[in-house]
Amino acid sequence: MKRAEYEAKATAFRALLNEIASRPQNEQDWPDFPDWLSVPGTSTCTTPTCVVFGQPFRVTLHENADGIFRGMCGQCGNPITPVPDLED
């Protein structure tokens, strides 16, 4: 996906998430998982003592309302910073 295309979709999706979050909890109807905006990405553990340190893994990144992708290493449990794979 092109970066500009993703950013346009992400802006609209973040607005939707924020609008849903502003409703009373019993009225929050979140999108189903298959409808959640996502992009392919790469995650790499940066913990030197981890058995998968420095090994990139292909992942699917799901949009958050604040636009920050988050993740954790599946081996050591430390936070990682996933990077979306977008075309310029």
N, C-alpha and C positions, 0 to 999 in steps of 0.2 A: 504494500500500500504506500502511496506517496505521502510524504510528511504533511503537505498542505491539506490533502483529503482527510487524513487522520485528524489533524487539528480541528478542522471544521466539524467533523463528527463528534470529537471529544468535547468540544465546547458545548454543543447541544446536549450531549449525554450528561455532562457534569451539571448543566442547568436542570435537567430532569431529575437527577439524583438529589440535588439541593432542594428542589421543589417538593419532592416526596418526603425528604427528611424534615421539612418544615411543617408537615401535617401532624395532627395528633397520632400517636403511635398506633392506635387501633385502625387508623385510616391509611397507613403506609402500605402501599401495594407495590413492592419492588419488582423490577423486571425478572423474568425467569432466567436462569443461568445461560441457556443457549442464546438469549436475546441481549446479554451483557456485551458491551463494546469491548473487544479484545484485539490484540495484535501479537504477531510472533516476536520473540525477543531472545536475548541471551543472558544467562545468569552465570556468574563465576564467583566461587568462594574465595575470599581474600584472607582467610584465617590461616597463617602459616603452618599450624599444627594439624590442620584438617587433612584427611586422607584424599580429598578431592580438590585440595588447594590448587588454584590456577587452571582448573579444567573447565572450559566453557560448556554449558548445557543449554540446549534449545528448550525454550519454555513458551507458554502462552501467557501474556500479560493482560490482566483485566483492569479496566479503567476505574479509578477512584474519584470521588467528588472533588478532591483537591488536586488531582492531576499527577500525583506522585505514585510511581510504581514501587511496591514493597515486596520483600520476600525474605525467606530464610533458607539457609543451607539445609538440605535434607539429611546430611550426614552429621554435622556438628551443631546445628540449630542456631548458629550465629546469623545476624542480619546480613543480607546481601543487597546490592543495588542492581536490580535487573535493568537491562538496556533494551529499549524497543528497536527492532530491525525495520527501519522505514527507509524508503527511497527518497532521495532529495529532489 
